Amino acid sequence: MLMMIFAAVAGLVALVGGGELLVRGAVQLAERARVTPLIVGLVIVGFGTSMPELVTSVEAAMRDAPGIAWGNIIGSNIANSLLILGMAAAITPIILGQGKILRDPLIAVSASVLLLLLAISGSGTFLLGLAMLAGLATYIVYCYRQEKRIERQAGTDHVAPIDKAIALELTDPALHGKRNGWGKPVALTLLGLLILIGGGHLLVGAAVDIARIFGLSETLIGLTIVAVGTSLPELVTTIIAAWRKQAEVAFGNVIGSNIYNILGIGGATMLLAPGAIPSELISRDLPVMVASAILLLLVCFFFRKFGRVTGLLLVAGYCAYLGILVAAAL
C-alpha cells in the first residue's frame, strides 16, 4: 500500500516537474525558431501547461480506465472554478476590468454544456474527438486575431490563453532562455516529455491499484486525487498572479485552462481512445462542472469581481462537493 501511495506522489511530482521542463524547452525552441511571442503564449505555453492533464487522461483512457480519464478532466475544471479561483480571491480580491470579460467565460460554458450533452447521448467517437480539437484550434485562431487587434489598438484586454502564458511567466520569470543553440532546448523538451509520460504512467497505475484495494470507483479517484494533483500548476500560477495584483490574468488563467481541458484534453482523449463518457458522471459531476462555469459567468456579468467573501464561498462549495463525493463512496 505504501508503495502505491509513493508511486502516486512520485507520479504527481514527475507530472509537474516534467511539465515545467517541457514548457521551458518548448518556449526556447520556439524563440530559437523565431516564432512570434503571441504564438508562444497561445499555443506553446497554453498546451504545455495543460500537458499534465493531457498525459494523465490519455494514459488512463488507453489503459481502459475511462473513469480516471474523464474524472480528471471534469474534476480539474471543478477544482479550477471553485477551489483555485476561490483560493486566489480569498487571498486578494479579483476585480475585473471593463473589457470583454464575458467572452471567454461564455466559451467555457458552451464547452461544458457540449461535454454534458455528449455524455448524455453516449457519444464518443474518433470524429467527435477530432471535432473538439478543431474547435480548440478555431478558438486559438480567433484568439490570435483578437490579440493582434488588441495590440494594434494598444489595449490591455487579453484573451484567456494569453493570460495563461502571463500567469506562468509571473511564476517563472526565467522561462525565456538565451538563444545559444538548439541542443539545450531540444534536450529540455525531450526530457520533459519523457518525465511527463513516466509520471502519467506511475500516477494512473497507482490510482487504479488504490481504487481497487479500497473498493472505490476509478471515477472517484479521477475526480479527486488525480484532478487536484494535475491542477497544481494552475493553482500556483493563479495564486501568484492574484498576489501580484494581476486580477484579470489570474481569472483568465482559470478560464483558459477550463477551455483547454474540455476541448483539447477531452478531444485528444476521445481521439486516441474513443469511447463514451462514463454514465456515472452524468447525474452529479458534469452538472456541477456546468453549474460552476455558469456561476463564474454570472459573477462576471453582475458583479465584475470576486471578493474575499465570494472566494471563501467558492472554496466552501468545493469542500461541500468533496464531502458529497466521499459520502457517496462510503
MARVEX-518365 format. One record per atom (N, C-alpha, C): x, y, z; residue in one letter. Coordinates in steps of 0.2 Angstrom, whole numbers, plus 5000, padded with zeros to 4 digits. Layout:
N
XYZA
...
REM end
This chain:
330
500449945000M
500050005000M
500450065000M
501050065004L
501450125005L
501750134998L
501950084994M
502250084988M
501850124983M
501150104983M
500650134979M
500650214980M
500550224986I
500550304988I
501150334986I
501750304987F
502350334985F
502350344977F
502150294974A
502150294966A
501650354964A
501050364967A
500650414966A
500950484967A
501250494972V
501550554974V
502150564969V
502550514968A
503150524963A
502850544956A
502250514954G
501950524948G
501750594947G
501450624953L
501250694953L
501850744952L
502350724956V
502950764956V
503250764949V
503250704946A
503550704939A
503150734934A
502450734935L
502050774930L
502150844930L
502250874937V
502350944937V
503050964935V
503550924937G
504250944935G
504350934928G
504050884925G
504150864918G
503750924914G
503150944916G
502850994913G
503251064912G
503551074918E
503951134918E
504551134913E
504851074913L
505451064908L
505151074901L
504651044900L
504351044893L
504151114891L
503851144895V
503651214893V
504251254892V
504751254897R
505351294896R
505751274889R
505851214888G
506151194882G
505751214876G
505151204876A
504751224870A
504751294869A
504751334874V
504751404873V
505451424870V
505951394873Q
506651414870Q
506751394863Q
506451334861L
506451314854L
506051354850L
505451384852A
505051424848A
505451494847A
505751514852E
506151584851E
506751574847E
507051514847R
507651504843R
507451494836R
506851474835A
506551474828A
506251534826A
506251584830R
505951654829R
505251654828R
504851614832V
504151614832V
503951674836V
503351704834T
503151764837T
502951754845T
503151804849P
502951794856P
502151774857P
501751804853L
501051784853L
500851714852L
501251684847I
501151614846I
501451574852I
501951594855V
502251564860V
501751564866V
501451614867G
500951614873G
500251574871G
500051584865L
499351554863L
499451474863L
499951454860V
500051384858V
500551344862V
501151374862I
501651334866I
501551334874I
501451394877V
501351394884V
500651364885V
500151384881G
499451354883G
499451284883G
499651254878F
499651174878F
500151144883F
500751184884G
501251154888G
501051154896G
500651204898T
500451204905T
499851154906T
499551134900S
498951084901S
499251014900S
499851004899M
500150934897M
500050884903M
500150904910P
500050854915P
499350824914P
498850864913E
498150834912E
498050794906E
498350814901L
498350784894L
498650714895L
499250714897V
499650644898V
499250594902V
498950624908T
498650584913T
497950554910T
497650594907S
496950574904S
497050524898S
497550544894V
497650494888V
497950424890V
498350434895E
498650364898E
498150324901E
497650354905A
497150324908A
496650294903A
496450334898A
496050304893A
496250244889A
496950254888M
497250194884M
497350134888M
497350144895R
497450084899R
496750064902R
496250084898D
495550064899D
495250084906D
495450144908A
495250174914A
494850244913A
494350234909P
493950304907P
493750344913P
493550314918G
493350354924G
493950394927G
494550374927I
495050414928I
495250474923I
495150454917A
495250494911A
494850554911A
494150544911W
493650594911W
493550624918W
493650584923G
493650614930G
494150674931G
494750654928N
495250704928N
495050774925N
494850764919I
494650824915I
494050864919I
493550834921I
492950864924I
493150884931I
493550844935G
493750864941G
494250924941G
494650924936S
495150984936S
494751044934S
494251044930N
493851104929N
493451134935N
493151084939I
492851104945I
493351134950I
493951104951A
494451124955A
494651194953A
494751204946N
494951274944N
494451324946N
493851314944S
493251364945S
493151374953S
493151324957L
492951334964L
493551344968L
493951294968L
494551294973L
495051344971L
495351334965I
495951384963I
495751454963I
495151474959L
494951534959L
494751564966L
494451524969G
494151544976G
494751554981G
495251514981M
495851524985M
496251594983M
496251604976A
496551664974A
496251724976A
495551724976A
495151784978A
495151794985A
495151734989A
495251744996A
495851774998A
496351764995I
497051794996I
497051874995I
496751884989T
496751954987T
496151964982T
495652014983P
495152014978P
495252024971P
494951994967I
495051994959I
494552034956I
494752094955I
494252144952I
494452154944I
493852134940L
493952134933L
493852204930L
494152214924G
494052274921G
493452284917G
493452334912Q
492852344908Q
492852314901Q
493352274900G
493452244894G
492952194892G
493152144887K
492652094885K
492752034890K
492552044896I
492751994901I
492251934901I
491651944897L
491151884896L
491351844890L
491751864886R
491951824880R
492151754882R
492751744885D
493051684887D
492551644892D
492251674897P
491851634901P
491251604897P
490951634892L
490451614888L
490651554884L
491351554881I
491551494878I
491651434883I
491851454889A
491951394894A
491351364895A
490751404896V
490151374897V
489851334892V
489951364885S
489751324879S
490151254879S
490751254880A
491151194880A
490951144886A
490751174891S
490551124897S
489851094895S
489351134892V
488751114890V
488851054885V
489251074880L
489451024875L
489650954878L
490050954883L
490350894886L
489750854889L
489350894893L
488750864896L
488250834891L
488150864885L
487750834880L
488050774877L
488650774876L
489050714873L
488950654878L
489050674884A
488950614889A
488250584889A
487750634889I
487050614889I
486850564883I
487150584877S
487050554871S
487450484871S
487950474875G
488350414875G
488850414869G
488950474866S
489350484860S
490150484862S
490550454859G
491250464860G
491650424854G
491750464849T
492050434843T
492650474841T
493050444837F
493650474834F
493450544831F
492950544827L
492750604823L
492550664828L
492250644834L
492050694839L
492650724842L
493150674843G
493750704846G
494150754842G
494150734835L
494450774830L
494050844830L
493350844830A
492950904830A
493150944836A
493250914842M
493350954848M
494050984847M
494550954845L
495250984843L
495151034838L
494751024833A
494651084828A
494351144831A
493851134836G
493551184840G
494051224843G
494551194847L
495051224850L
495551264846L
495651234840A
496151264835A
495751324833A
495151324831T
494751384829T
494751434835T
494651414841Y
494751464846Y
495451494847Y
495951464846I
496651484846I
496751534840I
496451524834V
496551564829V
496151634830V
495551624833Y
495151684835Y
495551724840Y
495851694845C
496251724850C
496851764847C
497151734842Y
497751764839Y
497551824835Y
496951824832R
496751884828R
496551934833R
496151914838Q
495951964843Q
496551994846Q
497051964848E
497651984852E
498052034847E
498052014841K
498352064836K
498052124835K
497352124835R
496952184835R
497052224841R
497052194847I
497152224853I
497852264853I
498352224851E
499052254850E
499052314846E
498752314841R
498652374836R
498352434840R
497852414844Q
497452474847Q
497752494854Q
498352454855A
498752474862A
498252464868A
497852404867G
497452394873G
497752344878G
497352324883T
497652284888T
497152224889T
496652214885D
496152164886D
496352104883D
496752064887H
496952004884H
496451944883H
496651894879V
496251834878V
496451784883V
496051744885A
496251694891A
496851654890A
497051624884P
497651594883P
498251634884P
498251704882I
498751744884I
498851754891I
498251754895D
498351764902D
498651704905D
498551644902K
498851584904K
499651594904K
499851614898A
500551624897A
500851674902A
500451734903I
500751784908I
500751764915I
500251724917A
500251694924A
500851644925A
501051604920L
501651564920L
502251604921L
502351664917E
502951704917E
502951734924E
502451754927L
502451784933L
502751734938L
502551674938T
502851624942T
503551604941T
503751604934D
504451584932D
504751644927D
505051694930P
505251744926P
505851724922P
506151664923A
506751644919A
506551594914A
505851604912L
505551554907L
505951564900L
506151624898H
506451634892H
507151624893H
507451584889G
508151574889G
508551614884G
509251614884K
509651644879K
509651604872K
509651634867R
509651594860R
510451574859R
510651524862N
511351504862N
511351434859N
510951414854G
510951354851G
510351304852G
510351254848W
509751204848W
509751154853W
510351134855G
510451074860G
510151084866G
510151134870K
509851134877K
509051134876K
508751174872P
508051174871P
507751104869P
508151074864V
507951004862V
507950954868V
508550964872A
508650914877A
508050924883A
507950994884L
507451004889L
506750984887L
506550994881T
505950974878T
505850894878T
506350864876L
506350784876L
506350754883L
506750784887L
506750764894L
506150774898L
505850834897G
505150854900G
504650804898G
504650794891L
504150744888L
504150674891L
504850654892L
504950584895L
504750584902L
504850634906I
504650634913I
503950634913I
503650674909L
502850684909L
502550614908L
502750584903I
502550514901I
502650464907I
503250464910G
503350424915G
502950434921G
502850504923G
502450524928G
501750504927G
501450514921G
500750494920G
500650414921G
501150384919H
501150304919H
501050284927H
501550314930L
501550304938L
500950324941L
500650384940L
500050404943L
499450364942L
499350354935V
498750314933V
498750244936V
499350214936G
499450144938G
499250144946G
499550194949A
499450194957A
498750204958A
498450254955A
497750274956A
497250214955A
497350174949V
496950114948V
497050064954V
497650054956D
497850004961D
497450024968D
497550084969I
497250114976I
496450104975I
496150124970A
495450114969A
495250044970A
495650004967R
495449934968R
495449904975R
496049924978I
496149904985I
495549924990I
495349984989F
494850014994F
494150014991F
494149974986G
493449974983G
493150034980G
493550084979L
493250144976L
493250144969L
492850184966S
492750194959S
493350224956S
493550214950E
494150244947E
493950314945E
493250324944T
493050394943T
493150444949T
493050414955L
493150454961L
493850474962L
494250424960I
495050444961I
495150494956I
494950494950G
495050544944G
494750604946G
494150614949L
493850674951L
494250714957L
494650674961T
494950704967T
495650704967T
495950644968I
496750644969I
497050664962I
496850634957V
497150644950V
497050714948V
496350734949A
496150804946A
496550864950A
496550854956V
496850914960V
497650904959V
497950844959G
498650844958G
498850874951G
498450854946T
498650884939T
498550954939T
498150984943S
497951054943S
498451104947S
498951064950L
499351104954L
499751164951L
499951154944P
500251214941P
499751274940P
499151254939E
498651314938E
498551344945E
498551304951L
498451334957L
499051384959L
499651364958V
500251404959V
500151464955V
500151464948T
500151514944T
499551564945T
498951544947T
498351584948T
498451624954T
498751594960I
498851624966I
499351674966I
499851664962I
500451714961I
500251774957I
499851754952A
499551814948A
499151854952A
498651824956A
498251864960A
498651904965A
499151874968W
499551904974W
499951964971W
500151964964R
500452014961R
500052064958R
499352064960K
498852114958K
498752114950K
498852054948Q
498652044941Q
497952004940Q
497452034942A
496752004943A
496551974937A
496552004932E
496251984925E
496651924923E
497351924924V
497751874922V
497551804926V
497451814933A
497351764937A
496651724934A
496151774933F
495551744931F
495551714924F
495951744919G
496051714913G
496351654913G
496851644917N
497251584918N
496751524919N
496251534924V
495751484926V
495351464920V
495051524917I
494551514911I
494951474905I
495551504904G
495951474898G
496051394900G
496251384906S
496351314907S
495751264907S
495151294909N
494551254908N
494351244900N
494451294896I
494351284889I
494851234886I
495451234888Y
495951184885Y
495851114888Y
495651114894N
495451044897N
494951014893N
494351044892I
493751014888I
493951004881I
494051054877L
494151044870L
494851014868L
495351034872G
496051004870G
496150934873G
496050924879I
496250864883I
495650814882I
495050834882G
494450794881G
494450774873G
494650814869G
494650794862G
495250744860G
495850754863A
496350714862A
496150644865A
495850644871T
495650584874T
495250544870T
494750574867M
494250544863M
494550524856M
494950564854L
495350544848L
495750484848L
496150474854L
496650424854L
496350364858L
495750374862A
495450314865A
494750324864A
494450314859P
493650334858P
493250284863P
492750324865G
492350284870G
491850334873G
491250314876A
490850354879A
491050384886A
490850444887I
491050474894I
490650424899I
490950404905P
490650364910P
489950394912P
489450354912S
488750374914S
488750404921S
489150374925E
489150394932E
489250464933E
489550504928L
489750574929L
489150614927L
488650584924I
488150624921I
487650654927I
487550624932S
487050644937S
487250694942S
487950694943R
488250744948R
488750784945R
489350754943D
489950794942D
489950834936D
489650814930L
489550854925L
489150914926L
488550904929P
488150964931P
488451014935P
488850984940V
489251034944V
489751074940V
490151034936M
490551074931M
490251124927M
489651114924V
489251164920V
489051214925V
488751204931A
488551254936A
489051294938A
489651274939S
490251314941S
490451364936S
490451334929A
490551384924A
490051434923A
489451414924I
488951464923I
488951514929I
489151494935L
489251534941L
489751594940L
490351574937L
490851614935L
490651674930L
490251644925L
489951694920L
489451744924L
489051724928L
488551764931L
488951814936L
489451794939V
489851844944V
490151894939V
490451874934C
490751924929C
490251974927C
489651944925F
489151994922F
488852034927F
488652014933F
488352054938F
488752094942F
489352074944F
489752104949F
490452124946F
490752094941R
491352104939R
491952104944R
491852064949K
492352054954K
492251994958K
492851964960F
492751904965F
493151934971F
492751954976G
492951974983G
493151914987G
493451934993R
493651884998R
493051835000R
492451865001V
491951835003V
491751784998V
491651804992T
491551764986T
492051704985T
492651724986G
493151674986G
493151614991G
492951644997L
492851595003L
492251545001L
491751574998L
491151534996L
491251484991L
491651504986L
491851454981L
492251404984L
492751414988V
493151364992V
492651314996V
492251344999A
491751315003A
491251264999A
491151294993G
490751254988G
491151194986G
491751204985Y
492251144983Y
492251094989Y
492351114995C
492351075000C
491751035001C
491151065000A
490551035000A
490450974995A
490750994989Y
490750944984Y
491150884985Y
491750894988L
492150844990L
491850794995L
491450835000G
491150795005G
490550755002G
490250774997I
489750734994I
490050674991I
490650684987L
490950634984L
491150574989L
491450594995V
491650545000V
491050515003V
490550555004A
489950515007A
489650465003A
489650484996A
489350434991A
489750374991A
490450384992A
490850324991A
490850274997A
490650305003L
490650265009L
490050215009L
REM end
